[in-house]
Amino acid sequence: MSAIEIIAVTPRTATVLLSPQEVLYHLAKPVAWSLAKAGNEPVQTGAATSVAAFLDGLEPDTNYEFRTVMGVATFQTPPCAGLIDVADFGAASDSADNAPAFAAAIDALPQGGTLYVPPGRFVAKPIFLRSDMTLYLAHGAEIAAPGDRADWPILPAWDENGVNVGTWEGLPEDSFASPITAIGCDNLTITGLGRIDGGGDRGDWWSWPKETRDGARRPRTLFLSHCQNVTLSGITVANSPSWTVHPFHCQNLMAAAMSIQNPPDSPNTDGFNPESCVDTQIVGLRITVGDDCIAVKAGKRQKGDNRHLAPTARLDIRNCLMERGHGAVVLGSEMSGDITDVTITRCTFDGTDRGVRIKTRRGRGGKIARVALDMVHMQNVATPLAVNAFYFCDPDGRSDAVQSREPAPVDDTTPLITDITLKNVIAKGVQHAAAALLGLPEAPITGISIEGFWVSYDPDATPGVPLMASNVSPERHAGIITEFARLDGDLTLLSPEDM
């Protein structure tokens, strides 16, 4: 395996991974690099401090050499059908709403062209992208949503073709369009060192997290609905009204070298939420948010029409840093479609309440299967592994029907959890429990395998509940807690010299 891996190459940017098979997120020391057109003198130089090095300011249809002491990697940028500057269509930093200028520029783009956003802060109500285009945010460019939602477009739960477009926590519902919205867009790229600010701290978005106002639910910041062949790279997405980046019913998506940032007290501002998506790669992201860092969804069952349900499958998360969220990687609780074949490799979790968290309940149905962790390091994570089939979500979540530990009938609303593997996991500063597994008596958790799980405890920890379910006792410095779960393997306590 090469020490250098080239991914997410666009006409003007590329992401390079340095030692991705050996390093987690941070490099042990900076790695100097240079970039040259093939066979020529360098045109750029720099020093990488993390696995994912993002290269900006490239030329389309050009061969490059990326040179380090680790070796040389070559790549070619794809061609671009033409670049349009949004400023040429009237976008200006002093405009109260640049959405019309963006719409005019997007309409003028040739197929396969690039919309360039120059340095500056461009306030805009929702911008709607289209297929076969690149949105390129220069370093210093910011697209910022206003706080006033007057005349804000609303996405319907179902469009005129019967396609689920508007969505909220797994159900079809009218929702406000996102500051950046892409519906049915194929071959779409959003890249550059610029920033997308969702405006969550402006207006009243964070004061009604679970309500409907003006006929709609809160927007995401970047919403990708029913898209194929999407690349997201380099950008920072921040200050979201609700979930931050939400790919919904997408196929073949690459997210690389991004930063996602929300205040710690912002409600339900999950970082990256792939829902009913197939073939997704999340590589080299740094996520610091007010809720879950990565939350994997697959829709939520309702009475009657469930056409919106579809599985999430083949999700690869690697070389990422998740900080301070409620959970680092969370599967569910909206998972009535299956979630299968999820790999989490060479990642760092720092200060999250949970590490990997699986949550579901009776009435949801769906299957979570073949989830694998390998080479994951956790620091100050209260409970590294939490698997909960009694999650008390929804108005009836604390009812006897949901929370009873007596076996219930098994039908298509019974969730199944199986084949979860931990390998080479190190967790330091654990507070509540190394792992807590609570399955259903009628459908126990099966196939849990541990092959190398090393734990040390936070000496200042206070007791807390490791799972959000009824009748769960607070714990401090617990090992592996299991109920209605079958596990193969054990943890090893780290010695002081290993800490």
N, C-alpha and C positions, 0 to 999 in steps of 0.2 A: 504494500500500500504506500502510495506516494506521500511525502511529508507536506505537499502542497496540493490543494484541491481548488479548482476554479468552479464557481457556481454562479447562478443568477447574472449572466452576462447580458447586458442591454446595449443599445447603440452607443451610450455615453457613460455607462457605469459597469462595474463588475465587483463581485465579492470573492475574495480569496481566503481560503481556510488554511491556517498554518498549524501543522501537527494535529489535525482534527481527530486522529485515531489515538492520540496519547494524552492530550491536554483537555481539560474541562472547558472553562471559559477564559480565565485569565492565563496569559503566558507567564512562565516563571521569570522572565526578564524580557525587555523590549527586543524586538527583532527588526533590524534595519532592512529596508527593501528599496529597490529602485525599479522603475518601469520604463521600458524603452520600446519604441517601435522596432520591429524585428531587425536585429543586426546593427542598430544604431546606438547613439549615445542616449543616456536616460533623459526622459522628459519630465519625470516626477521622482521624488524620493520621499521617504518617510520612515517611521518606526511604528510597528504594530505592538500593542500591549494586550490585545485579546486575540482569540483564535480567528475571528472574522475580521479581516481587513477590507474596508470598503474603498474602492477606487472610483474617483469622480473625474469629470472633465475629459473623458476619452473622446476619440473621434470614431464615427461610424465606419463600418466596413474596413477595419484596420487590424493588422496582425501586431500583437504585443508580446513582449517578454517580461515576465515578472521575476526579478532576480533577488535571491537572498543567499545567506550562507547555507541554507538547507538545500539549495538547488535552484533550478530555473523551470518555470512553467510557462507555457505559451497558450495563447488564446486569441480568437478573432472576434471582434465586435460585429454584430449584425448590421446590415444597412439600415438607413432611415429614409423614408420617402419624402421627408421635408420637415423643417422645424419652423414653428410659429410662436412668436412671443406674445403672450397674453396682453402685454402692455400696448402692443400695436392695435389692440381692439378696445382700448379704453380703460383697461384695468389700471387703477391708481391707488396708492397708499392712503390718499385722503378721501376716497369714495366710501360712502356708507354701505354700499352693497355692490360688489363686483360680480355677482352671479350672472347678470346679463352679458358682461364682457367675456366671461369664461364660456358661456353658451355660444356666443358668436364665434369665438376662436375655435371651439371644438367643432362647430358646424363647418368651419373653413378648412379643417385639417384634412390632408389627403390620407387615404387608407395606408396604415403603417407609419404615419407621421408622429411627430413629437410636439406636445404643447409645453413650452418653456415658461416657467414662472421665475422671474428674476428676483434678486434680493429685494426685500421689502415686505411689509405686512399688508396683506390684502384681505380685508373683511368681506365675507361673502355668505349669503344664505346658500342652501344646498346646491351643489354643483353635480350635474349628472354626466357621467362619462359614457363612452360608447366603445364598441369593439374596435380592435385593430388600431390602438393608439397607445402612446406613452405619455404619461403625465410626469414631467421632469421638474422637480423643485430644486433650484440652485441653493448652494450654501448661503444662508441668510434669508431665504424666502420663507414666508409663513402664510398659509391660508388659515384665517381665523373666523370662526362662526360668531355672529352677533348674539347678544343676549336676548333681544326682542324677537319673539317667535310670531309676530303678526305676519300674516300671509305666508307662513311657512308651509311648504307642500307636505301632504300626507300620503303615505303609501297605503293602498287598500289591502285588506287581508287577502283578497282574491282579485286578480285582474280580470279583464274582459275575456281572457282565454282560459280562465279557471286555474291559473297558476298562483300558488301561495307566494305573495310578495311581502306584505306587512306581517310582522311577527313579533311576539313578545313572550319571552321565557317559554319557548317551545310550542306556543299556540298561534294560530292565525288570528291576528288582530291588527286593526289600523294603527299605524305608527308614524311618527314624524320622520320624514326623510333625513338622512344623515348629511352632515356637511360635505362629505364626499360619498356619493351613491353611484353604484354600478349595478344595473339590472340587465341580465342576459348578455353580458359583455364577454366576448371571447378574445383571446390574444391581447390581453390588457396588461400594461406595465405601469407601476407607480414607483418612482425611484428618485434618488438624489439625496443631498444632505439637508434638505429643507424640513419644515415642520408643519404639521396639521394640528391646529388647536381647536378642539371641539366646543369650547366656550362653556364648559360645565359650571365654571365659577361665575358666569355672567347670567343674569336673569334668575329664574327660580327652579332650574332643572333638578337640583339636588334636594329640594324641599318636598318633592312628591314622588319618591322612588317607586312606589307600588300602585300609584293612581293612574287614572286617565283624565287628561285635561284637554279642553278644546277638541274633544273627539278623537284623541290619539294618545299613544304611549310615547315615552321619551325616546329620542333618537340615539343611535350609536354615533361614533365619530367617522368611522370608515365601514361602510356596509356594502358587501359584495354578494349579490343574490343571483343564483342560477348562472354563474360564470364558469368558463373553462379556460385553462391555460393562462393563469395569472401569475405575475411576478411582482412581489413587493420587496424593495431593498433600500437600505440606507436611511430611510426617513425616520423621523420622530413623530409619534402620534401621542397627543397629550390632552389632559384636562377634559375628559369625556363626559357628556351628560349621563351616559349609562355604560353598557359594554363598549369597549373601545374599538377593537377590530373584530368584525363579525362576518366571516365567510359563511354563507347560507346556501346549502345545496350546490356547492361548487365542486369542480373536478380539476385535478392537476394544478395545485397551487403551491408556489414556493415563496416563503417569507424568509428573508435573510438579512442579517446585520442591522436589524431595526432596534429602535428604543421606544418603549411604551411607558408613559409616566402619568400617574394620577395621584392626587393628594391622598394620604392614608385615611382621612375621614370622609372621603367621597363615597356615596352609597352605590353599591352594585356596579362599580366601575371595573369589572373584569378586564383583563388585558387583551387576550387573544382567544376568541371563542369559535372554533370551527364547529358548525352544526350541520349534520347530514352531508358531510363532505367526504370525498373519496380521493385518495392519493394526495396528501398534504404533507409538505416538509416545512418544519419550523427550525431554522438553523441560525445560531449565533445571535439570538435576541437577548436583550436586557429588559426585564419587565419589573416595574415597581409601581404598585397600584393600591386601590382601596378595597379590593375584594380578591377574587382568585386571579392568579397570574395567567394561567392557561386553563380554560374551562371547556371541556369537550362535551358537546351536546348531540342529541339525535331526536329532537322533538318530544312532545308530551302528549300522551293519549287523552282523548276526551270522549264524552258520550256522543255517538253518532258518527259524523264525518271525520275520518282520520287519513284523508288523502295526503296530508302534509307530512306524514311520517316517512322517513327514509333513513338508512343506516349511515353511520360514520365508519369508514374502514381505511386501513393502511395510512396511519398517521405516524410520522417520524419526527421526533423532537430530539435535537442533539446540540451539544455545545452551547447551551443557553444558561443564563443567570436569572433566577427568579428571587426577588427580594421582597420581604415585608408583607406580602399578601396574606389573605386568609388561608389559601392553599396554593402550593406551587403548581402542581398539575392535578386537576380535578376532573373526574368523569361522572357526569350526571349533574343534578338529579334528573334533568330533562333528558331521558334516554329510552323512550318507548320504542324507537328504532334501535337496532343493535349498535354497539360500539365494539369493534373488533380490530385486532392486529395493530396495537399501539406500542411503539418502542420509545423509550426515554433513555438516552445514552449520553454519558459524559457531560452531565449537567450539574450545576451548583444551585442549591436551595439555601437561602440565607434569611433567617428570621421570619419564616412563614409559620402560621399556626399549625398547618399540616404540611406534610411533604406530598406524597401521592394520596389522593382521597377519592374513594368511590362511594357514591351515595345514590340510593334509590329507595323504593318503598312498594308495598302492596298496591296494586292498581295501576302501576306504570307499565308492567310487562317489559319486553326487550331483554337483550342479553349483552353482558360485558364479558368478553373472552379474549384471551391471548394478549395480555398486557405484560410487557417486559421492561424491567429496569436493569441497567448495567452501568457500572462505573458512575454512580451518582453520589455526590458528597453533600451532606446537609449540616448546617451549623445553626444552633439555637432554634431548632424546629421542635415545637411542643410534642407532636406525635408524627413520626416519619411516615407511617402507613396506617391509614384509617379506611376501613371497608365497612359500610353501614347499609344494611337492607331495611332499617327502620327509621330512615331519615324523616323527621317530622315536618315536612313541607305541606303546603296547601291547608285550607281551612279545617279539613278533617284529619290533619296529620297527627294529632295527639289522641285521636279516638281509639277505642278498644279494637275496632276492626283493623286498624293499621298497626297499633302498638302491642297487641296481645302476643305473648310468647307461645300460645297454643297453636298447633298446626291449623292452617286454613286450607280450603280446597285449592288445588293447583289448576290453573287455566291460563289463557293467553294473556292475562293481566299479571301473572306471577313473574317477577324479574329473576333472572338467572345470572350468577357470577361464577366464573370458572377460569382456570389457567392464568394465574397471576404469578410472575416469576421475579424474584429479587436476586441479583448477582452483584457482588463487589460493591455493596452499599455501605458507606461510612456515615454515621450520624453522631455528631458531637453536641453536647449541651441539651440533650433531650429532657423535657420537663415532665410530661404526663405518662406516656407509655411508648415503648419502642414500636409496638404495633397493636392495633385493636381491630378485631375481625368479628363482626356481628351479622350472621346470616339469618335467613328465615328457617324456622323449623321444618316447613314443608318443602324448602328448596335450599339446603345448606350450601355454603360456599365451598367449592371443590377445586382441587388442582393448585393450591397455593404452595409454591416452592421457594425455599430460601437456600442460596448457595453463596454464603459469605455476607454476613450482616453484622457489622461492628458498631457498638453503641457505647457512648459515655453520657453521663447525666449532669445536668446543671445543678450544682450544690445549693443554689438559692431558689430552686423551683418551689412553687406552692401548688397544692392539689388543684386539678381541673378535670373536667369531663373530656375524655378523648373522642367521644362520638356524640353527635346531636340526635339523641333518641331518648325516649322515656326509660326510666329505671336503669340508667347508667350511672355508676358511682364515680365520684371524683377519684383521680389517681395521681400519685407522685412516684416517679422512678419505677414504674411498672415495666415488666418485660413484654412478652407477647400475650395478649389477652384474646381468647377465642371463645365463641359461643355459636353453635350451629355452623362450624367451619372446620375444614380438614386441612392440616398444614404439614408440610414435610420440610424439616430443617429447623434451625435454631439461630439465636443471636449469640454473639461473643462480646463481652464487655471489654472495652479498650483499657489497657493499663495506663497509668499516669505518663509513662515515657512516650506513649503513642499519641497522647492528646496534644 
